[in-house]
């Protein structure tokens, strides 16, 4: 009996390549989101430190009107930057979700072909075993017939 040959093997290889590409894109989108979250945490840390420094300077009376304006401008700048970074993170999350959906779809498509291949392999194995058993039965019958011919 001939060797097992899955007709859709090129399709399966293509789907595996698509899966690898989608996985890589998902990974990069996840890294991009994580990077944005780290940047947002850095901004929040700067706001806290600067507010603490501002409060300390205020308590010690070290603030004149120009220094006060600079502190307030910088805090406003940080606040605006934080809002922009929050929106950027939301966009990055949307992109990650899209990549995840694409990856899941590709995984399902690949899984369908893999299951079909497994089913065809089981079918091939079953047919091979049945043919092998048939050949063994036939050789056993032939041997039996030859032995009884020789005895007569």
N, C-alpha and C positions, 0 to 999 in steps of 0.2 A: 504494500500500500504506500502511496506517495506521502511525502512529508506535509505537515500541516502548513497551510498558506492562508492567511487572513487577507481577503480582498481589500478591506478598508484600512490596511496598515498605513498607507500614505496619509489618509485622513486623520488617523490617530496620531501620527507623528506631527502633522500640522497643528492639531488641537493641543498637543503637548507644548509645541513652540509658542502658541498663543497663550497658553496657561503660564508658561515661564515669563513671557513678556508682561502679562497682566499682573503677575505676582511682583515683578520688579517695579512696575509703575505704582502699584499699591504701596510697596515698601518706601519708595521715594516720596509719595504723598504723605505717608505717615511720618517720615523724617521731617518733611517740610512743616507739618502741623506741630510736631514736638519742638522744632526750632522756634516757631512762633510763640508757643506757650512759654518757652524759656525766656524769650525776649520780653514777653508781657510780665513775667515774674520779676525780671530785672528792672523794668520800669516801675512796678509796684514797690520794689525794694528802694529804689531811688526816691520815690515819693515819700515813703515812710522816713527814710534817713533825713531827707531835706526838711520835712515838717518838724522832725525832732530838733534838728539844728536851728530851724527858724524859731521854734518855741523857746529853746535855750537862749538864743540871742535876744529874744523879746523879754524874757525874764530878767536878763542881766542889763537890759536897757541899752544894748549895743546897736540898736537900729536907728538910723536916721531915715529921712524920707526917701532918699535915693536907694539905699540898701533895701528898704521895705518894698519899693517898686520893683527892684530886681528880683527879690524873692518871690513876689506875687506873680511876676511875669514868668519866671521859671516854673513855678507850680502850675500856672495855667498851661504853659507849654507841655509839661509832663501830663497834665490831664487830657489835653487834646491828643497827644501822642498815644496815650493809653486807649482812648476811644477809637482811634484809627487802627491800632494794633488789635483791639478786640474785634473790629469789623473784619480785619484781615484774617484773623483766626477763624471767624465764622465762615469766610469764603474758603479757607483751607479745609475746614471740616466738611463743607459741601463737596469739594473736590475729592476728598478722601472717601466720602460716602459713595460718590459716583464710581470711583475706582474699585471700591469694594463690591458694588453691584455688578460691575463688568466682570470682576474676578469670579464671583459666585456663578454667574451665567456660564462663563467659559468652563468652570469646573464641572458644572452639570452636563454641559455638552460633551466634555471629555469623558466623563463617567459613563454616559450612555454608550459611547463607542467601546470603552473598556469592558462594560458588561456584555455587550454584543460579542466581543472577542472571546471573553470567558465562556459564554454560552456556546459559541462555535467550536472552541477548543474541547469542551466537554462532549459535544456532539461528535466531533472527530474521534476523540478517545473512545467513546462508546462504540462507534462504528468500527474502529480499528480492533477493539477487543472482540467484538462480535465476529469480524472476519477472521481474526486469529483463532477463535474458538471453532469456527466453521472449518478452517483448514486442519486444525488438530483432530476434530471429529472425523473429517474425511480421510485423513491419513490413518487414523485408528481403524476405521471401517475397511480401508484397503488392506491394511496389515491383517486384519481378522479374516478377510476373504482369501488372501494369499495363504495364510496358515491352514485354513480349512480345505483349500484346493490341494495343498501339498499332502494333507492327511488322507485324502481320498484316493 
